[in-house]
């Protein structure tokens, strides 16, 4: 039997001596689809319930599979065909050895072996779970996930550190990267766009560590954010007018506050007849406009050469005749070129920054400009910032796990050496509910933004009622 399977795989086809009929092949394809569509919950629960005998047979069948198949052949097959091959061989091996395993146990053994060969092993059920936004691996025996803004420990585990290292190496090697003692940390991206950061010993003392920031499959829009309580219809209307009116916007917030999601939503307001150039460290933006040019940085190769950073991409984008420049996140010397672009006719640019308050966001931009080596008098630099950025949107992930827009502020100009700002909308907290939820209301401050007149001249009218504190009907979700 083993020699027969080996010969079939080396031939690269699933043909005689036991070729399925067209009807059998169609039935097998349907079975694969049904098998793959099994609920994540059941797979997740069964994984933790795999008894020692089943786990022992899983290892035996996996080792036998490695002996009879050439893994390089899988690269030439479609994913469904590769899954079909592995399932068929595993089933035959289990039958040949008369493994004392139940039908449910066999299904789970085959599932785990398929994940091991074609996917990310024990992490596959978590990647298939739409409620998981982050996967955090702290060594082979400790895996956490974030669901709805809350961290939860799972019972998922790897066999040992070497097993985890093999999975990490599979991710980075597919991108032409490497991770070893000479290069013990790496940023990468999965096929679906999810961001991956991995770090191994000697930098990671307790064993290999990996974090995966899931890529959002379902596109969120302003209505979705209103339903989730991130903002109100009135704020969404103002944000749409700001983007349509070509205001320069800075989205500020801490890690995991939803900056990229907000950037996607704001970008959706850009008219479809404009040329957009996006610049990112890791491509995550999902713009739906027809005229989009996506640029992504490139890390150095094994020899330490070939790096292309965001500053070079920002400079190059200015030569690409963009109507809008969208920067995924400004984090270094490219801040100077971003300010120059915003001040030289590239209105309507949007970017994000890591900061806890709008004022801190402006201070961080000052620090980033200094990283470029430019020596501006502090007043001149702040004048550049005040002239370039029109609106700062502050996001926050609060104690209940919800991500909320907590402030919209307009930059007015300079008073002496201080940048003046006016808060237009705010989230007023009222305390914590009995179930741990944050209680509060979105309210306008009563200040009418100066950009309202600018937008009016561009044909975009914002009713004064939007900014009245007593006009609550349009402000509450």
C-alpha positions in Angstrom: 0.0 0.0 0.0 2.7 2.5 0.9 4.6 1.9 -2.3 1.4 2.3 -4.3 0.7 5.7 -2.6 4.3 6.8 -3.1 4.2 6.0 -6.8 0.9 7.8 -7.3 2.2 11.0 -5.6 5.5 10.9 -7.4 3.5 10.8 -10.6 1.9 14.0 -9.5 -1.7 12.8 -10.2 -4.5 10.9 -8.5 -5.0 8.4 -11.3 -5.1 4.5 -11.4 -4.5 2.1 -10.0 -7.4 3.5 -8.0 -8.7 6.4 -10.0 -12.1 7.7 -8.9 -15.0 7.8 -11.3 -16.3 11.3 -12.2 -19.3 10.7 -9.9 -16.9 9.6 -7.1 -14.7 12.6 -7.7 -17.7 15.0 -7.5 -18.9 13.3 -4.3 -15.4 13.6 -2.8 -15.2 17.3 -3.7 -18.6 17.8 -2.0 -17.3 16.0 1.0 -14.2 18.2 1.2 -16.4 21.3 1.1 -18.7 19.9 3.8 -15.8 18.9 5.9 -14.1 22.3 5.5 -17.3 24.0 6.5 -17.6 22.3 9.8 -18.1 24.8 12.5 -15.0 26.4 14.0 -16.4 25.8 17.5 -16.7 22.0 17.0 -13.2 21.8 15.6 -11.9 24.0 18.4 -13.5 21.9 21.1 -12.5 18.6 19.6 -8.9 19.7 19.4 -8.8 20.1 23.2 -10.5 16.7 23.6 -8.1 14.7 21.5 -7.3 11.7 23.8 -3.8 10.4 24.1 -4.5 7.4 21.9 -5.8 9.6 19.1 -2.9 12.0 19.5 -0.5 9.0 19.2 -2.1 7.9 16.0 -2.1 11.4 14.6 1.7 11.4 15.0 2.1 8.0 13.5 0.0 8.8 10.5 1.7 12.2 10.0 5.2 10.5 10.0 3.9 7.8 7.5 2.5 10.6 5.3 5.9 12.3 5.2 7.5 9.1 4.1 5.1 8.4 1.2 4.5 11.8 -0.2 6.7 14.5 -1.8 5.7 17.8 -0.2 7.1 19.7 -3.2 4.3 18.2 -5.4 1.7 20.1 -3.4 2.9 23.4 -4.7 1.7 22.4 -8.2 -1.8 21.5 -7.0 -4.8 23.6 -6.4 -5.6 23.9 -2.6 -8.7 21.8 -3.0 -6.7 19.1 -4.8 -4.0 19.1 -2.3 -6.5 18.8 0.5 -8.2 15.9 -1.3 -4.8 14.1 -1.7 -3.9 14.4 1.9 -7.3 13.4 3.2 -7.3 10.3 0.9 -3.9 9.2 1.9 -4.5 9.7 5.6 -7.8 7.8 5.4 -6.0 4.9 3.6 -3.2 4.8 6.2 -5.7 4.7 9.0 -7.5 1.9 7.3 -4.3 0.0 6.6 -3.2 0.1 10.2 -6.7 -0.6 11.5 -6.4 2.3 13.8 -8.7 2.0 16.8 -10.1 5.5 16.3 -13.7 6.7 16.2 -15.1 8.4 13.1 -15.0 11.8 14.9 -11.4 11.1 16.0 -10.4 10.2 12.4 -11.9 13.5 11.1 -10.0 15.5 13.6 -6.7 13.6 13.0 -7.0 14.2 9.3 -8.0 17.9 9.9 -4.9 18.5 12.1 -2.6 16.7 9.7 -4.0 18.8 6.8 -3.5 22.0 8.8 0.1 20.9 9.6 1.0 20.2 6.0 -0.9 23.0 4.2 -1.5 25.7 6.9 -0.3 27.0 10.2 -0.9 23.8 12.2 -2.7 24.4 15.5 -3.5 28.0 14.6 -5.8 27.2 11.7 -9.0 26.9 13.7 -8.3 30.3 15.2 -7.6 31.8 11.8 -10.9 30.5 10.6 -12.8 32.1 13.6 -14.2 35.4 12.4 -14.5 36.7 16.0 -10.7 36.5 16.6 -9.0 39.8 15.8 -5.5 39.0 17.3 -3.6 35.7 17.9 -0.8 36.0 20.4 1.6 33.0 20.7 3.8 33.2 23.8 5.9 30.1 23.4 4.7 26.6 22.3 2.3 26.1 25.2 0.6 29.5 25.6 -1.7 30.9 23.0 -4.0 33.9 23.6 -6.6 35.5 21.3 -8.5 38.8 21.3 -12.2 38.6 20.9 -14.4 41.7 21.0 -11.5 43.7 22.5 -10.9 41.2 25.3 -7.9 38.8 25.7 -8.7 35.1 26.3 -6.3 32.2 26.8 -7.0 29.2 24.6 -6.1 25.5 25.0 -4.3 25.5 21.6 -0.7 24.5 21.9 2.2 23.4 19.7 4.1 20.1 20.4 7.3 22.0 21.3 9.4 25.1 20.4 10.7 23.4 17.3 7.2 22.8 16.0 6.4 26.5 16.5 9.7 27.5 14.8 8.8 25.4 11.8 5.5 27.2 11.5 7.2 30.6 11.8 9.8 29.6 9.2 7.0 28.5 6.8 5.4 31.9 7.0 8.6 33.9 6.4 10.2 31.6 3.9 7.2 32.0 1.6 8.0 35.7 1.4 11.7 35.2 0.7 12.6 36.2 4.2 14.5 34.3 6.9 14.5 34.0 10.7 17.4 32.5 12.6 19.9 33.5 15.3 21.6 36.1 13.0 18.2 37.6 12.1 15.9 36.7 15.1 13.0 39.0 14.4 10.8 39.5 11.4 7.6 41.2 10.1 5.7 39.3 7.6 2.2 39.0 6.1 -0.1 36.0 5.6 -1.8 35.3 2.2 -5.0 37.0 3.5 -3.1 40.1 4.4 -2.9 39.5 8.2 0.2 41.1 9.8 2.7 38.8 11.5 5.5 39.6 13.9 7.8 36.8 15.1 10.8 36.9 17.4 12.9 34.0 18.5 15.7 33.2 20.9 18.2 34.7 21.9 16.0 37.8 21.8 12.9 36.0 23.1 14.1 34.4 26.4 11.2 32.0 27.0 11.0 30.6 23.5 9.7 31.7 20.1 6.9 34.3 20.2 4.5 35.3 17.4 1.6 37.8 17.1 -0.9 37.9 14.2 -3.1 40.9 13.6 -6.0 39.5 11.6 -6.9 41.1 8.3 -10.5 42.3 8.2 -12.4 40.3 5.5 -15.7 42.2 5.9 -15.4 45.8 4.9 -16.8 48.2 7.5 -18.4 51.4 6.5 -19.7 54.4 8.4 -23.0 52.7 9.0 -21.2 49.8 10.6 -19.3 52.1 12.9 -22.5 53.8 13.9 -24.2 50.4 14.7 -21.1 49.4 16.8 -21.2 52.6 18.8 -17.9 53.9 17.5 -19.5 57.2 16.4 -22.8 58.8 15.7 -24.7 59.6 12.4 -23.9 63.3 12.9 -20.2 62.7 13.4 -20.2 60.4 10.3 -21.8 63.2 8.3 -19.2 65.7 9.4 -16.3 63.2 8.6 -17.7 62.6 5.2 -17.9 66.3 4.5 -14.3 66.7 5.8 -13.0 64.1 3.4 -15.1 65.3 0.4 -14.0 68.8 1.1 -10.3 67.8 0.9 -9.3 68.5 4.5 -6.1 67.0 5.6 -6.9 64.5 8.4 -4.7 62.9 11.1 -6.2 59.8 12.8 -4.7 59.3 16.2 -4.9 56.5 18.7 -3.1 53.8 20.6 -2.4 50.2 19.5 -5.6 48.3 18.6 -7.9 51.3 18.7 -9.1 50.9 15.1 -7.0 53.4 13.3 -6.7 51.3 10.1 -10.5 50.6 10.2 -11.2 54.3 10.5 -8.7 55.1 7.7 -10.6 52.6 5.5 -13.9 54.3 6.3 -12.6 57.8 5.7 -11.0 56.6 2.4 -14.4 55.3 1.3 -15.6 58.9 1.1 -13.0 59.9 -1.5 -14.8 60.4 -4.9 -14.2 57.7 -7.5 -12.9 60.1 -10.1 -9.7 60.9 -8.1 -6.3 59.2 -8.3 -5.2 57.8 -4.9 -1.7 56.7 -3.9 -1.5 54.6 -0.7 1.7 54.0 1.2 2.0 51.4 3.9 4.5 49.3 5.8 2.2 46.3 5.4 -0.6 46.6 2.9 -3.9 46.6 4.9 -6.1 49.3 3.3 -9.0 48.1 1.2 -9.9 51.0 -1.0 -12.8 50.4 -3.3 -12.1 53.3 -5.8 -11.1 52.3 -9.3 -8.0 54.5 -9.5 -5.7 53.4 -6.7 -2.0 52.8 -6.7 -0.8 50.8 -3.7 2.8 51.2 -2.5 4.4 49.0 0.2 7.8 49.3 1.9 10.5 46.7 1.4 12.8 45.4 4.1 16.4 44.7 3.5 17.4 41.4 2.0 19.7 38.8 3.6 22.7 40.9 2.6 21.2 43.9 4.3 20.5 45.7 1.0 17.5 46.7 -1.1 15.5 48.4 1.7 12.9 50.9 0.6 11.3 52.9 3.5 8.2 55.0 3.7 10.1 58.3 3.3 11.3 57.2 -0.1 7.8 56.1 -1.1 6.3 59.4 0.0 8.8 61.3 -2.0 8.2 59.1 -5.0 4.4 59.4 -4.7 4.7 63.2 -5.3 5.9 62.4 -8.8 3.0 60.1 -9.5 0.4 62.9 -10.0 -1.8 61.9 -7.0 -5.1 63.6 -6.1 -4.9 62.1 -2.7 -2.0 60.5 -0.6 -3.1 58.0 2.0 -0.3 56.9 4.4 -1.1 53.9 6.5 0.9 55.1 9.5 3.5 57.9 9.9 6.2 56.7 12.2 9.5 58.3 11.2 11.3 60.7 9.1 8.6 60.6 6.4 6.6 63.0 8.6 8.6 65.9 7.1 7.8 64.9 3.5 4.2 64.3 4.5 3.9 67.8 5.9 5.6 69.2 2.7 3.1 67.3 0.5 0.1 68.6 2.5 1.4 72.2 2.3 2.2 72.1 -1.5 -1.2 71.3 -3.1 -1.9 67.7 -2.0 -5.0 68.5 -0.1 -7.2 65.7 1.2 -4.3 63.6 2.5 -5.1 61.1 5.3 -2.7 59.3 7.7 -2.6 57.7 11.2 -0.3 58.1 14.1 0.2 56.4 17.5 -0.7 58.8 20.2 -3.1 59.0 23.2 -4.4 62.5 22.7 -4.6 64.9 19.8 -2.0 67.2 21.4 0.3 64.2 21.8 -0.2 63.4 18.1 1.2 66.8 17.1 4.1 66.5 19.5 4.9 63.1 18.0 5.0 64.7 14.5 7.5 67.3 15.9 9.7 64.5 17.2 9.5 62.5 13.9 10.5 65.6 11.9 13.6 65.9 14.1 14.4 62.3 13.2 14.9 63.4 9.5 17.8 65.5 10.5 16.1 68.8 9.6 16.8 71.6 12.0 13.7 73.9 12.1 13.1 76.6 14.7 10.3 75.2 16.9 7.9 78.0 15.9 8.5 77.5 12.2 8.0 73.7 12.5 4.7 74.2 14.4 3.5 76.6 11.8 4.2 74.0 9.2 2.1 71.4 11.2 -0.7 73.9 11.9 -0.8 74.8 8.2 -0.7 71.2 7.0 -3.2 69.4 9.2 -6.8 70.5 9.4 -8.5 67.9 11.6 -7.4 65.4 14.2 -9.6 62.4 15.0 -8.8 60.6 18.3 -9.7 57.0 18.8 -9.6 55.0 22.1 -10.2 51.3 23.1 -11.9 51.5 26.4 -12.3 49.2 29.4 -15.3 47.3 27.9 -13.2 46.4 24.8 -15.2 48.8 22.5 -13.3 51.1 20.2 -14.7 54.6 20.2 -14.1 57.9 18.5 -13.6 60.1 21.6 -12.7 63.5 20.1 -12.8 65.4 16.8 -10.6 68.5 16.9 -9.9 71.3 14.4 -6.5 72.9 14.2 -7.0 76.7 14.1 -3.5 78.1 13.8 -0.8 79.5 16.1 -0.9 81.7 19.2 2.7 82.6 19.9 4.5 79.3 19.7 1.5 77.1 20.6 -0.7 75.3 18.1 -4.3 76.2 18.9 -7.0 73.5 18.6 -10.8 73.5 19.0 -12.7 70.4 20.0 -15.9 69.9 17.8 -17.2 66.6 19.2 -16.4 64.6 22.3 -17.4 61.4 24.1 -18.4 62.3 27.6 -18.0 59.4 30.0 -20.6 58.9 32.8 -19.0 55.9 34.5 -19.0 52.1 34.3 -22.2 50.0 34.1 -23.0 46.9 36.2 -21.7 44.6 33.5 -18.5 46.5 33.0 -19.6 48.6 30.0 -18.5 52.2 29.6 -21.4 54.6 29.9 -21.3 57.9 28.1 -22.7 60.1 25.3 -21.3 61.6 22.1 -21.9 65.4 22.3 -21.0 68.4 20.2 -19.1 71.0 22.2 -21.1 73.9 20.8 -18.1 75.2 18.8 -18.8 75.7 15.1 -15.6 74.8 13.2 -13.9 77.3 10.9 -13.7 74.6 8.2 -17.5 74.8 7.8 -17.2 78.0 5.8 -14.4 76.5 3.8 -16.6 73.5 2.9 -19.5 75.8 2.1 -17.3 77.5 -0.5 -16.7 74.1 -2.0 -20.4 73.3 -2.2 -20.6 71.2 0.9 -23.1 72.5 3.4 -23.1 71.4 7.1 -26.2 72.4 9.1 -25.5 74.5 12.2 -27.7 72.2 14.2 -25.1 69.5 14.0 -22.9 71.5 16.3 -25.6 72.4 18.9 -25.2 70.6 22.2 -28.9 70.5 22.7 -29.7 68.8 19.4 -29.4 65.2 20.6 -31.6 63.4 18.2 -29.0 63.2 15.4 -26.1 62.6 17.8 -27.1 59.4 19.6 -26.6 56.0 18.0 
